[in-house]
Amino acid sequence: MKSLIQAVALAAALIVPVASFAQSNGPVTRAQVRAELVQLEKAGYSPARGNDPHYPDDILAAEAKVAAQNGATSGYGGVASGSSDAGRPAVSKADWNAMYNHP
């Protein structure tokens, strides 16, 4: 039972800084931390496993799944979606062929 409590406390300690960084102002409530733990558990993370040799990989994978479900959490970086095609090609097809056709 003690290891379960330690695992939950450790998971909460890891999540609280992430949640407080993502939030602009205000303290994190216990309900918010519990909600985040539930999200991680639904994403496949189990804090009940005591000495899990795959711990860092498990929590990182679960956090990645939660982040993907929640969408972008920051306006910085990321991948721009969409494309833009406007105008016409800079070189016509005849000129393009002429550049590479050698007599």
VEXDREN-91780 format. One line per field, with one value per residue (C-alpha): chain; x, y, z; residue number from 1. Coordinates in steps of 0.05 Angstrom, whole numbers. Layout:
REM residues N
rodo = (A ...) $
east = (X ...) $
north = (Y ...) $
up = (Z ...) $
drenkol = (NUM ...) $
//
This chain:
REM residues 103
rodo = (A A A A A A A A A A A A A A A A A A A A A A A A A A A A A A A A A A A A A A A A A A A A A A A A A A A A A A A A A A A A A A A A A A A A A A A A A A A A A A A A A A A A A A A A A A A A A A A A A A A A A A A) $
east = (0 58 87 19 16 88 73 12 50 107 59 24 91 110 44 36 96 71 1 25 70 12 -34 -23 -44 -73 -54 -69 -125 -129 -187 -144 -87 -136 -167 -99 -83 -148 -129 -61 -93 -142 -82 -51 -7 -15 14 -2 59 113 183 168 232 196 172 200 176 107 94 122 79 17 32 41 -27 -60 -27 -50 -121 -121 -92 -40 -26 21 23 97 127 88 73 35 -20 -43 -8 -11 -7 -15 6 40 105 167 191 146 147 179 235 243 253 300 345 356 355 426 439) $
north = (0 46 37 54 119 135 121 166 221 216 219 279 313 303 328 390 428 411 435 498 515 507 549 624 641 610 551 480 449 378 365 387 341 283 297 296 230 201 225 191 127 128 138 74 95 55 87 23 -12 -4 -13 -11 -16 20 77 136 108 92 161 197 156 169 244 245 211 261 320 293 286 356 389 442 472 526 577 567 519 462 443 489 453 468 493 550 546 611 639 599 561 606 569 545 471 487 528 474 420 465 473 399 377 379 372) $
up = (0 16 -54 -85 -46 -65 -139 -138 -102 -151 -211 -181 -167 -240 -267 -224 -255 -324 -308 -273 -333 -381 -338 -339 -269 -206 -163 -184 -144 -119 -166 -225 -205 -196 -264 -296 -262 -288 -358 -352 -328 -387 -433 -408 -349 -285 -222 -184 -212 -159 -187 -261 -302 -360 -316 -356 -422 -395 -366 -427 -474 -432 -429 -505 -514 -467 -503 -570 -544 -514 -576 -577 -508 -531 -586 -596 -645 -673 -744 -789 -826 -896 -958 -1006 -1081 -1118 -1184 -1238 -1242 -1246 -1308 -1363 -1382 -1449 -1416 -1363 -1416 -1455 -1394 -1389 -1461 -1487 -1562) $
drenkol = (1 2 3 4 5 6 7 8 9 10 11 12 13 14 15 16 17 18 19 20 21 22 23 24 25 26 27 28 29 30 31 32 33 34 35 36 37 38 39 40 41 42 43 44 45 46 47 48 49 50 51 52 53 54 55 56 57 58 59 60 61 62 63 64 65 66 67 68 69 70 71 72 73 74 75 76 77 78 79 80 81 82 83 84 85 86 87 88 89 90 91 92 93 94 95 96 97 98 99 100 101 102 103) $
//
